[in-house]
C-alpha cells in the first residue's frame, strides 16, 4: 500500500502523478457531491476520508472520528472504502446489483472497493450509495455493531477463611 503523508486533500492530490490524480479527483468529486450533511472531509491513514466529527460523536472505540468513506491511491490500483456497505447488507446489495447491471466485476472486501480505472466503476451507483446513509443512520449502524460495554457489577469479596487452631 502506498501511504501519502498529507495534511489535506490538496496536498494528497499534488503528491500523485497526474494520471492517478485525475482518477482520485473524479471519485472524490462524486463523493463530495453526494455525501450527506454532517460528515467532514479530512486526510488520515494515508488517504482522503469522510468521517463523523468528534464534536458530533466523541465516544468512539479508538478516540478517532468514525470513518464513513475513504479514498486512496494504492500501488497498482485505487481503493474506495465504503463503511456503510460493511455495516449494512442492503447498501452492499445495491452496490453489487449496480455492478452486475453495468457488466462490471465487483472487487470488494468487507468495505474496500478496489478498482484500477474509472471505467471499472458505476459512478452513479457509487454516488447513490454514498448518499444513502445519513449521519444519524450511520451512527445507529455503528452503535448496533459496537454496543457500549456493559459495566460489570462490583465483585463481592469473599469472607476471609477462618484460621484453624
DSSP file (Angstrom, degrees, kcal/mol; ACC not computed):
  #  RESIDUE AA STRUCTURE BP1 BP2  ACC     N-H-->O    O-->H-N    N-H-->O    O-->H-N    TCO  KAPPA ALPHA  PHI   PSI    X-CA   Y-CA   Z-CA
    1    1 A X              0   0    0      0, 0.0     2,-0.5     0, 0.0    73,-0.1   0.000 360.0 360.0 360.0 137.0    0.0    0.0    0.0
    2    2 A X        -     0   0    0     71,-0.2     2,-0.5    44,-0.0    71,-0.1  -0.754 360.0-158.1 -86.5 131.1    1.2    3.5   -0.8
    3    3 A X        -     0   0    0     -2,-0.5     2,-0.6    69,-0.1    43,-0.1  -0.957   2.2-161.3-114.7 124.9    1.0    5.9    2.1
    4    4 A X        -     0   0    0     -2,-0.5     2,-1.0    42,-0.5    42,-0.2  -0.912  12.0-144.0-107.8 120.7    0.9    9.6    1.3
    5    5 A X        +     0   0    0     -2,-0.6     2,-0.3    41,-0.1    -2,-0.0  -0.735  42.5 148.3 -84.2 104.7    1.7   11.9    4.1
    6    6 A X        -     0   0    0     -2,-1.0    40,-0.2     1,-0.1    41,-0.1  -0.978  46.0-151.8-138.9 150.2   -0.6   14.9    3.5
    7    7 A X  S    S+     0   0    0     -2,-0.3    36,-0.3     1,-0.1     2,-0.3   0.659  83.2   6.9 -94.1 -19.4   -2.3   17.3    5.8
    8    8 A X  S  > S-     0   0    0     34,-0.1     4,-2.1     1,-0.0    -1,-0.1  -0.935  84.7 -91.7-153.7 174.2   -5.3   18.0    3.4
    9    9 A X  H  > S+     0   0    0     -2,-0.3     4,-2.8     1,-0.2     5,-0.2   0.838 119.9  57.8 -64.7 -32.8   -6.8   16.8    0.2
   10   10 A X  H  > S+     0   0    0      2,-0.2     4,-2.5     1,-0.2    -1,-0.2   0.942 109.1  44.8 -61.9 -46.6   -4.9   19.3   -1.9
   11   11 A X  H  > S+     0   0    0      2,-0.2     4,-1.5     1,-0.2    -2,-0.2   0.896 112.6  52.9 -62.9 -39.7   -1.5   18.0   -0.6
   12   12 A X  H  < S+     0   0    0     -4,-2.1     4,-0.4     1,-0.2     3,-0.4   0.953 111.9  44.1 -60.3 -50.4   -2.7   14.4   -1.2
   13   13 A X  H >< S+     0   0    0     -4,-2.8     3,-1.5     1,-0.2    -2,-0.2   0.902 110.3  54.8 -63.8 -41.4   -3.7   15.1   -4.8
   14   14 A X  H 3< S+     0   0    0     -4,-2.5    -1,-0.2     1,-0.3    -2,-0.2   0.791 101.1  60.7 -63.0 -27.3   -0.5   17.0   -5.5
   15   15 A X  T 3< S+     0   0    0     -4,-1.5    -1,-0.3    -3,-0.4     2,-0.2   0.619  93.0  84.3 -75.6 -12.0    1.6   14.1   -4.3
   16   16 A X  S <  S-     0   0    0     -3,-1.5     5,-0.0    -4,-0.4     2,-0.0  -0.620  90.1-103.0 -91.9 149.0    0.1   11.8   -7.0
   17   17 A X     >  -     0   0    0     -2,-0.2     4,-2.8     1,-0.1     3,-0.4  -0.351  44.0-104.2 -60.4 153.7    1.2   11.5  -10.6
   18   18 A X  H  > S+     0   0    0      1,-0.2     4,-2.0     2,-0.2     5,-0.1   0.859 118.6  49.7 -53.5 -44.9   -1.1   13.4  -13.0
   19   19 A X  H  > S+     0   0    0      1,-0.2     4,-1.1     2,-0.2    -1,-0.2   0.894 115.8  42.9 -65.0 -38.9   -2.9   10.4  -14.4
   20   20 A X  H  > S+     0   0    0     -3,-0.4     4,-2.4     1,-0.2     5,-0.2   0.847 109.6  58.2 -74.4 -34.1   -3.6    9.0  -10.9
   21   21 A X  H  X S+     0   0    0     -4,-2.8     4,-2.9     1,-0.2     5,-0.2   0.900 102.6  54.5 -59.6 -41.3   -4.5   12.4   -9.6
   22   22 A X  H  X S+     0   0    0     -4,-2.0     4,-1.9    -5,-0.2    -1,-0.2   0.891 109.5  46.7 -61.9 -40.7   -7.3   12.7  -12.3
   23   23 A X  H  X S+     0   0    0     -4,-1.1     4,-2.3     2,-0.2     5,-0.2   0.953 115.2  44.6 -66.7 -49.7   -8.8    9.4  -11.2
   24   24 A X  H  X S+     0   0    0     -4,-2.4     4,-2.8     1,-0.2     5,-0.2   0.908 112.6  52.4 -62.7 -41.6   -8.8   10.2   -7.5
   25   25 A X  H  X S+     0   0    0     -4,-2.9     4,-2.1    -5,-0.2    -1,-0.2   0.891 109.4  49.6 -62.5 -39.4  -10.1   13.7   -8.1
   26   26 A X  H  X S+     0   0    0     -4,-1.9     4,-1.9    -5,-0.2    -2,-0.2   0.936 114.0  43.7 -66.4 -46.3  -13.0   12.4  -10.1
   27   27 A X  H  X S+     0   0    0     -4,-2.3     4,-2.4     1,-0.2    -2,-0.2   0.907 112.5  53.4 -66.8 -39.9  -14.0    9.9   -7.5
   28   28 A X  H  X S+     0   0    0     -4,-2.8     4,-3.1    -5,-0.2    -1,-0.2   0.908 107.2  52.3 -58.0 -42.3  -13.5   12.5   -4.8
   29   29 A X  H  X S+     0   0    0     -4,-2.1     4,-2.3     2,-0.2    -1,-0.2   0.900 107.9  50.9 -62.0 -41.4  -15.9   14.8   -6.7
   30   30 A X  H  X S+     0   0    0     -4,-1.9     4,-1.0     2,-0.2    -2,-0.2   0.935 113.2  45.8 -60.7 -46.4  -18.5   12.0   -6.8
   31   31 A X  H >X S+     0   0    0     -4,-2.4     4,-2.1     1,-0.2     3,-0.9   0.952 112.9  49.4 -62.5 -49.1  -18.2   11.5   -3.1
   32   32 A X  H 3< S+     0   0    0     -4,-3.1    -1,-0.2     1,-0.3    -2,-0.2   0.864 109.9  51.1 -61.1 -37.3  -18.3   15.2   -2.3
   33   33 A X  H 3< S+     0   0    0     -4,-2.3    -1,-0.3    -5,-0.2    -2,-0.2   0.722 122.2  32.1 -72.0 -19.2  -21.4   15.8   -4.5
   34   34 A X  H << S+     0   0    0     -4,-1.0    -2,-0.2    -3,-0.9    -1,-0.2   0.555  83.9 115.6-116.2 -10.4  -23.3   13.0   -2.8
   35   35 A X     <  -     0   0    0     -4,-2.1    96,-0.2    -5,-0.1     3,-0.1  -0.422  67.8-117.5 -67.6 130.6  -22.1   12.9    0.8
   36   36 A X    >   -     0   0    0     94,-0.5     3,-1.2    97,-0.2    -1,-0.1  -0.238  38.1 -88.2 -63.1 156.2  -24.9   13.7    3.3
   37   37 A X  T 3  S+     0   0    0      1,-0.2    98,-0.6     3,-0.0    -1,-0.1  -0.307 108.2  48.9 -61.4 147.2  -24.6   16.7    5.5
   38   38 A X  T 3  S+     0   0    0      1,-0.5    15,-0.6    -3,-0.1     2,-0.3   0.094  83.8 100.9 109.1 -22.2  -22.8   16.1    8.8
   39   39 A X  E <   -A   52   0A   0     -3,-1.2    -1,-0.5    13,-0.1     2,-0.4  -0.652  58.5-150.1 -88.4 152.6  -19.8   14.3    7.5
   40   40 A X  E     -A   51   0A   0     11,-2.8    11,-2.5    -2,-0.3     2,-0.3  -0.952  10.3-125.2-124.4 148.6  -16.5   16.1    7.2
   41   41 A X  E     +A   50   0A   0     -2,-0.4     2,-0.3     9,-0.2     9,-0.2  -0.658  42.5 143.1 -88.9 144.0  -13.6   15.6    4.8
   42   42 A X  E     -A   49   0A   0      7,-2.7     7,-3.1    -2,-0.3     2,-0.4  -0.912  44.0-107.4-158.9-174.9  -10.1   15.1    6.1
   43   43 A X  E     +A   48   0A   0    -36,-0.3     2,-0.3    -2,-0.3     5,-0.2  -0.998  48.0 133.5-129.3 131.6   -6.9   13.2    5.4
   44   44 A X  E >   +A   47   0A   0      3,-2.4     3,-1.4    -2,-0.4    -2,-0.1  -0.968  55.4  30.9-168.8 159.3   -5.7   10.4    7.6
   45   45 A X  T 3  S-     0   0    0     -2,-0.3     3,-0.1     1,-0.3   -40,-0.1   0.789 129.5 -60.5  55.4  29.0   -4.3    6.9    7.4
   46   46 A X  T 3  S+     0   0    0      1,-0.2   -42,-0.5   -42,-0.2     2,-0.3   0.749 119.5  79.0  74.7  24.4   -2.7    7.8    4.1
   47   47 A X  E <  S-A   44   0A   0     -3,-1.4    -3,-2.4    25,-0.1     2,-0.4  -0.971  84.8 -95.7-152.8 166.0   -5.9    8.6    2.3
   48   48 A X  E     -AB  43  71A   0     23,-2.2    23,-3.1    -2,-0.3     2,-0.3  -0.715  52.8-179.4 -80.9 137.2   -8.7   11.2    1.9
   49   49 A X  E     -AB  42  70A   0     -7,-3.1    -7,-2.7    -2,-0.4     2,-0.4  -0.947  30.4-144.7-141.7 161.5  -11.6   10.4    4.2
   50   50 A X  E     +AB  41  69A   0     19,-2.9    18,-3.1    -2,-0.3    19,-1.9  -0.995  35.1 163.2-125.8 131.5  -15.0   11.4    5.2
   51   51 A X  E     -AB  40  67A   0    -11,-2.5   -11,-2.8    -2,-0.4     2,-0.6  -0.887  46.1 -96.2-144.9 167.3  -16.0   11.0    8.8
   52   52 A X  E     -AB  39  66A   0     14,-2.6    14,-0.9    -2,-0.3   -13,-0.1  -0.826  54.0-117.7 -85.9 120.3  -18.3   11.9   11.6
   53   53 A X    >>  -     0   0    0    -15,-0.6     4,-2.1    -2,-0.6     3,-1.1  -0.230  11.6-124.0 -61.5 148.1  -16.6   14.7   13.6
   54   54 A X  T 34 S+     0   0    0      1,-0.3    -1,-0.1     2,-0.2     5,-0.1   0.812 112.0  64.3 -60.9 -29.6  -15.6   14.0   17.2
   55   55 A X  T 34 S+     0   0    0      1,-0.2    -1,-0.3     2,-0.2     3,-0.2   0.825 109.4  39.9 -62.3 -29.5  -17.6   17.1   18.1
   56   56 A X  T <4 S+     0   0    0     -3,-1.1     2,-0.2     1,-0.2    -2,-0.2   0.844 137.7  10.7 -85.9 -38.3  -20.7   15.3   16.8
   57   57 A X     <  +     0   0    0     -4,-2.1     9,-0.2     1,-0.1    -1,-0.2  -0.717  66.3 164.1-146.1  87.3  -19.9   11.8   18.2
   58   58 A X        +     0   0    0     -2,-0.2     2,-1.8    -3,-0.2    -4,-0.1   0.701  56.5  84.5 -81.6 -19.6  -16.9   11.7   20.6
   59   59 A X        +     0   0    0     -5,-0.1     2,-0.2     3,-0.1    -1,-0.2  -0.496  59.8 148.9 -90.2  72.7  -17.4    8.3   22.2
   60   60 A X        -     0   0    0     -2,-1.8     3,-0.4     1,-0.1     5,-0.1  -0.616  59.5-111.9-102.0 164.1  -15.7    6.1   19.7
   61   61 A X  S    S+     0   0    0      1,-0.2    -1,-0.1    -2,-0.2    -2,-0.0   0.745 116.1  24.9 -66.9 -23.6  -13.9    2.8   20.3
   62   62 A X  S    S-     0   0    0      2,-0.3    -1,-0.2     3,-0.0     3,-0.1   0.313 107.3-109.7-124.8   7.8  -10.5    4.4   19.5
   63   63 A X  S    S+     0   0    0     -3,-0.4     2,-0.3     1,-0.3    -2,-0.1   0.524  84.6 112.8  76.4   4.3  -10.9    8.1   20.2
   64   64 A X  S    S-     0   0    0      1,-0.1    -2,-0.3   -11,-0.0    -1,-0.3  -0.712  79.9 -86.0-104.3 157.7  -10.8    8.9   16.5
   65   65 A X        -     0   0    0     -2,-0.3     2,-0.5     1,-0.1   -12,-0.2  -0.292  52.3-100.0 -59.0 148.0  -13.6   10.2   14.3
   66   66 A X  E     -B   52   0A   0    -14,-0.9   -14,-2.6    -9,-0.2     2,-0.3  -0.592  37.5-132.5 -73.3 121.8  -15.9    7.5   12.8
   67   67 A X  E     +B   51   0A   0     -2,-0.5   -16,-0.3   -16,-0.2     3,-0.1  -0.598  31.3 170.7 -77.7 131.0  -14.8    6.8    9.2
   68   68 A X  E     -     0   0A   0    -18,-3.1    15,-1.7     1,-0.4    16,-0.7   0.754  68.6  -2.7-103.9 -41.8  -17.7    6.7    6.7
   69   69 A X  E     -BC  50  82A   0    -19,-1.9   -19,-2.9    13,-0.2    -1,-0.4  -0.986  59.7-170.9-149.8 154.8  -15.7    6.6    3.5
   70   70 A X  E     -BC  49  81A   0     11,-1.7    11,-2.8    -2,-0.3     2,-0.4  -0.989   7.3-157.8-147.6 154.0  -12.2    6.8    2.3
   71   71 A X  E     +BC  48  80A   0    -23,-3.1   -23,-2.2    -2,-0.3     2,-0.4  -0.989  18.6 170.0-138.3 124.6  -10.3    7.1   -1.0
   72   72 A X  E     - C   0  79A   0      7,-2.6     7,-2.7    -2,-0.4     2,-0.7  -0.990  33.2-135.3-139.3 144.2   -6.8    6.0   -1.6
   73   73 A X  E     - C   0  78A   0     -2,-0.4     5,-0.2     5,-0.2   -71,-0.2  -0.890  34.3-166.1 -91.5 116.1   -4.4    5.6   -4.5
   74   74 A X        -     0   0    0      3,-2.3   -71,-0.0    -2,-0.7     5,-0.0  -0.277  37.5 -87.1 -92.6-176.0   -2.6    2.3   -3.9
   75   75 A X  S    S+     0   0    0      1,-0.2     3,-0.0    -2,-0.1    -1,-0.0   0.934 120.4   3.9 -60.0 -49.4    0.5    0.9   -5.6
   76   76 A X  S    S+     0   0    0      2,-0.0     2,-0.2     0, 0.0    -1,-0.2   0.289 134.9  13.2-122.0   8.0   -1.3   -0.7   -8.6
   77   77 A X  S    S-     0   0    0      2,-0.0    -3,-2.3    37,-0.0     2,-0.3  -0.826  74.0 -99.8-158.5-165.9   -4.9    0.3   -8.0
   78   78 A X  E     -CD  73 115A   0     37,-2.6    37,-2.0    -5,-0.2     2,-0.4  -0.919  23.5-149.3-129.9 156.3   -7.3    2.5   -6.1
   79   79 A X  E     -CD  72 114A   0     -7,-2.7    -7,-2.6    -2,-0.3     2,-0.5  -0.997   7.7-169.2-131.8 133.3   -9.4    1.8   -3.0
   80   80 A X  E     -CD  71 113A   0     33,-2.6    33,-2.8    -2,-0.4     2,-0.6  -0.971  16.7-151.9-118.2 112.5  -12.7    3.3   -2.1
   81   81 A X  E     -CD  70 112A   0    -11,-2.8   -11,-1.7    -2,-0.5     2,-0.6  -0.758  13.2-176.2 -90.1 121.4  -13.7    2.4    1.5
   82   82 A X  E >>  +C   69   0A   0     29,-3.1     4,-1.0    -2,-0.6     3,-1.0  -0.814   6.2 178.0-119.9  88.0  -17.5    2.3    2.0
   83   83 A X  H 3> S+     0   0    0    -15,-1.7     4,-2.0    -2,-0.6     5,-0.2   0.804  78.6  64.9 -64.8 -29.7  -18.0    1.6    5.6
   84   84 A X  H 3> S+     0   0    0    -16,-0.7     4,-1.8     1,-0.2    -1,-0.3   0.871 100.3  52.0 -59.6 -36.2  -21.8    1.8    5.1
   85   85 A X  H <4 S+     0   0    0     -3,-1.0     7,-0.3     1,-0.2    -1,-0.2   0.821 108.1  52.1 -68.8 -30.9  -21.6   -1.2    2.9
   86   86 A X  H  < S+     0   0    0     -4,-1.0    -2,-0.2    -3,-0.2    -1,-0.2   0.884 117.3  37.4 -69.0 -39.8  -19.7   -3.1    5.6
   87   87 A X  H  < S+     0   0    0     -4,-2.0     2,-0.5     1,-0.2    -2,-0.2   0.682 117.8  49.6 -88.4 -18.8  -22.4   -2.3    8.2
   88   88 A X     X  -     0   0    0     -4,-1.8     4,-1.8    -5,-0.2     3,-0.3  -0.933  57.4-164.9-132.5 110.3  -25.5   -2.6    6.1
   89   89 A X  H  > S+     0   0    0     -2,-0.5     4,-2.3     1,-0.2     5,-0.1   0.821  91.8  59.2 -61.8 -32.3  -26.1   -5.6    3.9
   90   90 A X  H  > S+     0   0    0      2,-0.2     4,-1.9     1,-0.2    -1,-0.2   0.906 105.6  47.5 -64.4 -41.7  -28.9   -3.7    2.0
   91   91 A X  H  > S+     0   0    0     -3,-0.3     4,-1.9    -7,-0.3    -1,-0.2   0.903 112.1  50.2 -65.2 -41.6  -26.4   -1.0    0.9
   92   92 A X  H  X S+     0   0    0     -4,-1.8     4,-2.6    -7,-0.3    -2,-0.2   0.891 108.0  53.2 -64.1 -39.1  -23.9   -3.6   -0.2
   93   93 A X  H  X S+     0   0    0     -4,-2.3     4,-2.5     2,-0.2    -1,-0.2   0.886 106.3  53.0 -64.2 -38.7  -26.6   -5.4   -2.2
   94   94 A X  H  X S+     0   0    0     -4,-1.9     4,-2.0     2,-0.2    -1,-0.2   0.918 111.3  46.7 -61.0 -43.7  -27.5   -2.2   -4.0
   95   95 A X  H  X S+     0   0    0     -4,-1.9     4,-2.2     2,-0.2    -2,-0.2   0.927 111.5  50.1 -65.5 -45.4  -23.8   -1.7   -5.0
   96   96 A X  H  X S+     0   0    0     -4,-2.6     4,-2.3     1,-0.2    -2,-0.2   0.901 110.8  50.3 -60.5 -41.7  -23.5   -5.4   -6.1
   97   97 A X  H  X S+     0   0    0     -4,-2.5     4,-2.8     1,-0.2    -1,-0.2   0.901 108.6  52.3 -64.0 -41.1  -26.6   -5.1   -8.3
   98   98 A X  H  X S+     0   0    0     -4,-2.0     4,-1.6     2,-0.2    -2,-0.2   0.900 109.7  48.6 -63.6 -41.0  -25.3   -1.9   -9.9
   99   99 A X  H  <>S+     0   0    0     -4,-2.2     5,-2.9     2,-0.2     4,-0.4   0.934 112.8  48.2 -63.1 -45.3  -22.0   -3.5  -10.8
  100  100 A X  H ><5S+     0   0    0     -4,-2.3     3,-1.4     1,-0.2    -2,-0.2   0.931 111.0  49.6 -61.9 -46.4  -23.8   -6.5  -12.3
  101  101 A X  H 3<5S+     0   0    0     -4,-2.8    -1,-0.2     1,-0.3    -2,-0.2   0.804 111.0  50.7 -64.0 -29.0  -26.2   -4.4  -14.3
  102  102 A X  T 3<5S-     0   0    0     -4,-1.6    -1,-0.3    -5,-0.2    -2,-0.2   0.480 114.8-117.6 -85.6  -2.8  -23.2   -2.4  -15.6
  103  103 A X  T < 5S+     0   0    0     -3,-1.4     2,-0.3    -4,-0.4    -3,-0.2   0.791  70.4 135.9  71.3  27.8  -21.5   -5.6  -16.6
  104  104 A X      < -     0   0    0     -5,-2.9     2,-0.5    -6,-0.2    -1,-0.3  -0.767  58.2-116.5-110.0 154.1  -18.6   -4.8  -14.2
  105  105 A X        -     0   0    0     -2,-0.3     2,-0.7    -3,-0.1    -5,-0.0  -0.779  23.3-138.4 -89.9 125.7  -16.8   -7.1  -11.8
  106  106 A X        -     0   0    0     -2,-0.5     2,-0.7   -10,-0.1     9,-0.1  -0.764  19.4-175.0 -84.7 114.7  -17.2   -6.1   -8.1
  107  107 A X        +     0   0    0     -2,-0.7     7,-3.1     7,-0.5     2,-0.4  -0.865  28.7 143.6-111.5  94.3  -13.8   -6.4   -6.4
  108  108 A X  B     -E  113   0A   0     -2,-0.7     5,-0.2     5,-0.2    -2,-0.1  -0.995  36.1-164.2-142.3 135.0  -14.7   -5.7   -2.8
  109  109 A X  S    S-     0   0    0      3,-2.1    -1,-0.0    -2,-0.4     5,-0.0   0.177  70.3 -54.0 -84.9-145.7  -13.6   -6.9    0.7
  110  110 A X  S    S-     0   0    0      1,-0.1     3,-0.1    -2,-0.0    -2,-0.0   0.898 129.6 -17.3 -65.4 -39.9  -15.8   -6.0    3.6
  111  111 A X  S    S+     0   0    0    -25,-0.1   -29,-3.1   -26,-0.1     2,-0.8   0.434 112.0 102.0-139.7  -8.6  -15.7   -2.3    2.9
  112  112 A X  E     -D   81   0A   0    -31,-0.2    -3,-2.1   -33,-0.1     2,-0.7  -0.736  50.1-164.0 -92.5 109.0  -12.8   -1.8    0.5
  113  113 A X  E     -DE  80 108A   0    -33,-2.8   -33,-2.6    -2,-0.8     2,-0.4  -0.827  12.6-158.8 -90.9 114.0  -13.9   -1.4   -3.2
  114  114 A X  E     +D   79   0A   0     -7,-3.1    -7,-0.5    -2,-0.7     2,-0.3  -0.776  18.8 162.6 -99.0 138.6  -10.8   -1.9   -5.3
  115  115 A X  E     -D   78   0A   0    -37,-2.0   -37,-2.6    -2,-0.4     3,-0.1  -0.986  33.0-154.4-151.0 156.7  -10.6   -0.6   -8.9
  116  116 A X  S    S+     0   0    0     -2,-0.3     2,-0.3     1,-0.3    -1,-0.1   0.580  79.6   6.5-109.3 -14.6   -7.9    0.1  -11.5
  117  117 A X  S >  S-     0   0    0    -39,-0.1     3,-1.7     1,-0.1    -1,-0.3  -0.981  75.6-102.2-160.7 164.5   -9.6    2.8  -13.6
  118  118 A X  G >  S+     0   0    0     -2,-0.3     3,-1.9     1,-0.3     5,-0.2   0.827 115.4  64.6 -62.2 -32.2  -12.8    4.9  -13.7
  119  119 A X  G 3  S+     0   0    0      1,-0.3    -1,-0.3     3,-0.1    -4,-0.0   0.515  92.2  65.5 -73.1  -0.4  -14.4    2.7  -16.3
  120  120 A X  G <  S+     0   0    0     -3,-1.7     2,-0.4   -16,-0.1    -1,-0.3   0.334  95.1  73.4 -96.1   4.4  -14.4   -0.1  -13.7
  121  121 A X  S <  S-     0   0    0     -3,-1.9     2,-1.4   -15,-0.1     3,-0.1  -0.956  74.7-137.8-122.9 136.4  -16.9    1.8  -11.5
  122  122 A X    >>  -     0   0    0     -2,-0.4     4,-2.2     1,-0.2     3,-0.5  -0.727  29.5-171.1 -83.4  89.3  -20.6    2.5  -11.9
  123  123 A X  H 3> S+     0   0    0     -2,-1.4     4,-2.3     1,-0.3    -1,-0.2   0.823  77.8  54.3 -58.9 -37.4  -20.1    6.1  -10.8
  124  124 A X  H 3> S+     0   0    0      1,-0.2     4,-2.1     2,-0.2    -1,-0.3   0.921 110.4  47.4 -62.2 -41.8  -23.8    7.0  -10.5
  125  125 A X  H <> S+     0   0    0     -3,-0.5     4,-2.7     2,-0.2    -2,-0.2   0.878 108.2  55.0 -67.3 -37.5  -24.3    4.0   -8.2
  126  126 A X  H  X S+     0   0    0     -4,-2.2     4,-2.6     1,-0.2    -1,-0.2   0.938 108.9  48.9 -59.3 -45.5  -21.3    5.0   -6.1
  127  127 A X  H  X S+     0   0    0     -4,-2.3     4,-2.3     1,-0.2    -2,-0.2   0.903 111.3  49.1 -59.9 -42.4  -22.9    8.4   -5.6
  128  128 A X  H  X S+     0   0    0     -4,-2.1     4,-1.0     2,-0.2    -1,-0.2   0.900 111.4  48.9 -65.8 -40.5  -26.3    6.8   -4.6
  129  129 A X  H >< S+     0   0    0     -4,-2.7     3,-0.6     2,-0.2     4,-0.3   0.928 111.9  48.8 -65.2 -44.1  -24.6    4.5   -2.1
  130  130 A X  H >< S+     0   0    0     -4,-2.6     3,-0.9     1,-0.2   -94,-0.5   0.921 114.3  46.4 -58.9 -43.8  -22.6    7.4   -0.6
  131  131 A X  H 3< S+     0   0    0     -4,-2.3    -1,-0.2     1,-0.2    -2,-0.2   0.655  97.2  76.0 -72.8 -16.0  -25.8    9.5   -0.4
  132  132 A X  T << S+     0   0    0     -4,-1.0     2,-0.5    -3,-0.6    -1,-0.2   0.548  85.1  61.8 -80.5  -7.1  -27.9    6.7    1.1
  133  133 A X    <   -     0   0    0     -3,-0.9   -97,-0.2    -4,-0.3    -1,-0.2  -0.778  68.4-163.6-125.2  89.7  -26.6    6.7    4.7
  134  134 A X     >  -     0   0    0     -2,-0.5     4,-2.5     1,-0.1     3,-0.3  -0.228  38.6-101.2 -61.7 160.8  -27.2   10.0    6.6
  135  135 A X  H  > S+     0   0    0    -98,-0.6     4,-2.8     1,-0.2     5,-0.2   0.890 121.7  53.9 -53.5 -45.3  -25.1   10.5    9.7
  136  136 A X  H  > S+     0   0    0      1,-0.2     4,-1.9     2,-0.2    -1,-0.2   0.909 110.8  46.0 -60.1 -42.2  -27.9    9.5   12.0
  137  137 A X  H  > S+     0   0    0     -3,-0.3     4,-2.5     2,-0.2    -1,-0.2   0.911 111.9  52.0 -65.3 -41.8  -28.4    6.2   10.2
  138  138 A X  H  X S+     0   0    0     -4,-2.5     4,-2.7     1,-0.2    -2,-0.2   0.906 108.6  50.4 -61.3 -42.0  -24.7    5.6   10.2
  139  139 A X  H  X S+     0   0    0     -4,-2.8     4,-2.8     2,-0.2    -1,-0.2   0.881 109.2  51.4 -65.2 -37.5  -24.5    6.2   14.0
  140  140 A X  H  X S+     0   0    0     -4,-1.9     4,-2.0    -5,-0.2    -2,-0.2   0.927 111.5  47.5 -63.3 -44.0  -27.3    3.8   14.6
  141  141 A X  H  X S+     0   0    0     -4,-2.5     4,-1.9     2,-0.2    -2,-0.2   0.913 112.8  49.5 -62.1 -42.4  -25.5    1.2   12.5
  142  142 A X  H  X S+     0   0    0     -4,-2.7     4,-2.0     1,-0.2    -2,-0.2   0.944 111.4  47.5 -61.5 -48.7  -22.3    1.9   14.4
  143  143 A X  H  < S+     0   0    0     -4,-2.8    -1,-0.2     1,-0.2    -2,-0.2   0.833 109.7  54.2 -65.4 -31.5  -24.0    1.6   17.8
  144  144 A X  H  < S+     0   0    0     -4,-2.0     3,-0.4    -5,-0.2    -1,-0.2   0.887 115.9  38.2 -66.9 -38.6  -25.6   -1.6   16.7
  145  145 A X  H  < S+     0   0    0     -4,-1.9    -2,-0.2     1,-0.2    -1,-0.2   0.660 126.5  36.8 -87.9 -16.3  -22.2   -3.1   15.8
  146  146 A X  S  < S-     0   0    0     -4,-2.0    -1,-0.2    -5,-0.2    -2,-0.1  -0.558  79.7-172.7-131.6  67.5  -20.3   -1.6   18.7
  147  147 A X        -     0   0    0     -3,-0.4     3,-0.1    -2,-0.1    -3,-0.1  -0.294  38.3 -93.3 -62.3 147.6  -22.7   -1.7   21.7
  148  148 A X        -     0   0    0      1,-0.1     2,-0.1    -5,-0.1    -1,-0.1  -0.298  49.3 -97.4 -60.1 144.4  -21.4    0.2   24.7
  149  149 A X        -     0   0    0     -3,-0.1     2,-0.3     1,-0.1    -1,-0.1  -0.405  38.0-122.0 -64.2 133.4  -19.6   -2.1   27.1
  150  150 A X        -     0   0    0     -2,-0.1     2,-0.4    -3,-0.1    -1,-0.1  -0.610  25.0-119.9 -77.9 134.3  -21.8   -3.2   29.9
  151  151 A X        -     0   0    0     -2,-0.3     2,-0.3     1,-0.1    -1,-0.1  -0.604  25.3-132.4 -76.5 129.0  -20.5   -2.3   33.3
  152  152 A X        -     0   0    0     -2,-0.4     3,-0.1     1,-0.1    -1,-0.1  -0.591  25.1-108.7 -79.9 140.2  -19.8   -5.3   35.4
  153  153 A X        -     0   0    0     -2,-0.3    -1,-0.1     1,-0.1     3,-0.1  -0.365  47.3 -87.8 -64.9 150.3  -21.2   -5.2   38.9
  154  154 A X        -     0   0    0      1,-0.1     2,-0.1    -3,-0.0    -1,-0.1  -0.332  49.4-109.1 -59.2 135.5  -18.5   -4.9   41.6
  155  155 A X        -     0   0    0     -3,-0.1     2,-0.3     1,-0.1    -1,-0.1  -0.433  29.9-120.9 -68.8 137.7  -17.3   -8.3   42.6
  156  156 A X        -     0   0    0     -2,-0.1     2,-0.3    -3,-0.1    -1,-0.1  -0.622  26.6-120.5 -79.4 136.8  -18.3   -9.3   46.1
  157  157 A X        -     0   0    0     -2,-0.3     2,-0.2     1,-0.1    -1,-0.1  -0.574  23.8-122.7 -78.4 138.1  -15.4  -10.0   48.4
  158  158 A X        -     0   0    0     -2,-0.3     3,-0.1     1,-0.1    -1,-0.1  -0.565  33.6-103.5 -76.7 141.9  -15.3  -13.5   49.8
  159  159 A X        -     0   0    0     -2,-0.2    -1,-0.1     1,-0.1     3,-0.1  -0.363  44.8 -96.5 -63.6 145.9  -15.2  -13.6   53.5
  160  160 A X        -     0   0    0      1,-0.1     2,-0.1    -3,-0.1    -1,-0.1  -0.350  42.9-109.3 -62.6 140.2  -11.8  -14.4   55.0
  161  161 A X        -     0   0    0      1,-0.1     2,-0.2    -3,-0.1    -1,-0.1  -0.464  33.8-112.5 -71.3 142.3  -11.3  -18.0   55.8
  162  162 A X        -     0   0    0     -2,-0.1     2,-0.3     1,-0.1    -1,-0.1  -0.543  30.1-119.3 -76.5 140.1  -11.2  -18.8   59.5
  163  163 A X        -     0   0    0     -2,-0.2     2,-0.3     1,-0.0    -1,-0.1  -0.581  22.5-126.7 -79.8 139.1   -7.9  -20.0   60.8
  164  164 A X              0   0    0     -2,-0.3    -1,-0.0     1,-0.1     0, 0.0  -0.648 360.0 360.0 -83.2 143.2   -7.8  -23.4   62.3
  165  165 A X              0   0    0     -2,-0.3    -1,-0.1     0, 0.0    -2,-0.0   0.388 360.0 360.0-109.9 360.0   -6.3  -23.7   65.8
